[in-house]
Amino acid sequence: MNIKRIGSHTLPLPVRAKARDFGYDLRAAVAVTLEPGKRVTIPTGFAYEFLNDQGAQIWPRSGLAEQYGIDTLAGLVDGGYQGEAKVILINHGDETVSFLAGDRIAQLVIITRVSPSFYSAEMVEVEAFTTDSDRGVAGLGHTGMA
């Protein structure tokens, strides 16, 4: 996947916080304030060129959702879209939330388009998982916002 910087900002390239994470952290390219019940579209400062049959979804950050009621809207990035990825946030909470340029606001999850075919996956109940993870059970907001 190729990535193109939009504008003259110095934001770092999106990265995954942990090796086994699905989402690449997206940062606000500008400072914004989000009042309760309102939504705002925030530029991320980057555009993407996906491989064939790939695109992305923009997902909320669990810590922002849990702490402030911040969620994402309309987060599909089609594979052929080559403009700047933007994040639409909505504030379901009771407090005004401010983000600085550079704050992590959402996650970009790469997806692959699959032709329809139906199959079943087997679920097996276990007492303990068989692999270790650098994340473990650390959940909502464990990597912070900045």
N, C-alpha and C positions, 0 to 999 in steps of 0.2 A: 504494500500500500504506500502510495506517495502522499506527502503532506506539504502544503504550501502556506507560508506565513502571509497573512493579510494585514497590511499596514506596517508601521514602524515600531511596534511594541517589542518588548524583550521577554515576553512570557516564555517559559520553558516548553518544550514539546510535551504533549500529553503522554503520561506514563501510567502504568498500573502500579499501585502501591505495593502489592505483593505478587510474587511470581505466579500464583495460581488464581489471581483475581481475573474476572472477566472484563471489568470496566476500566477504561483509560480516563483519568481525571481530566475534566474540562474546567478551564478557569475563565473567570470573567475578564474580558479585555478592557472593560471600563468599570468605573464605580457606579453602583446603582442602589437605590433605596426602594424597598418593596413594602407597601402598606398592607394591613390586613384586608383580605378579600379582593386584592388587586393582583394583576398579572403584569409581567414585563418580559420583553424579548431582549436577551443579552448576547452581544457578539462574543465569540470565543477567540477570534484572531487567527483561525486556521481553516483551510479548505482541504478536502481529501479526494484522492483519486483511488477508487476501490478496484480490486481485481474483478474479473468477470464473475457474475453471480454473487457478488458481495455488496453489502450496504452496511448501515449501522442503525442502532436505536440509541436514543438519548434517555437515560434512566436517572431517577433522582438519587441523591446521596442519602443513605439511611439516617445519618446523624442529623442532617438538616430537616428531614421529615419528622423524626422523633422529637427533636428539641424545639423546632419552630413551626412545624406544620407546612414546610416548603415542599412542593411537589413539582414535577415537570408535566408539560402538556405537549401533545402532537409531536412526538419524538422520533419519527421515522426519517432517516436520511437515505434516499434512494441512491442506488449505485451509480446512476448517471449524473447525479447532481454534483457540480464542481464548484459551487459558490461557498461562501463562508458558512460554516456550521454555526447555528444560533440556538440558544436554549430559551425556551419559554418557561418561566417559573411562575407559580401561583402561590400566594400566601394564604393558607387555610387557618393560620394561627391568629392570635389576638394581639400580637406585638408587631411593630414595624421592624423590619430586618434590613440592615445595610450590608452590602458587599463591597469590598475594595477591589480595584483592578488586581488580578492575580489570585484572588480567592477561588478555591475549588467549589464549583456550583452544581456539577452534574457529572455523569459518567457516560462515556461513549462505548457501546458494546458492538463489536463487529458481528454481523450476521451473514449467513449464507442462504441464498434463495435455493429452495429445494423443490424439484418437480413433485407434484402430488404422488405419493405412494403410501400405502398404509402398512404399518407393521406394529408389533407390540414389543414393549420392553418389559423384561422380567424384573420385579422388585423383590429383593431378598432382605428380610428383617434380620439384623445382627445385633449382638450385645455391644460390640465395640467396632469402630472402623479399623480397617487394616493398614491405613496409611497415616503418616503424620503430616501436618500442615503448619507452615510458618505463621498462619493466621489463627488456627485453632478455633476457639469459640468466641474470640473477640468480635463483637458485633457493632451495633448502632453507633456510628461516629468515632470509632476507635482510632482513626488516622487523623482526626481533627479537621479544621477548615482551611487553615493557611498553608 
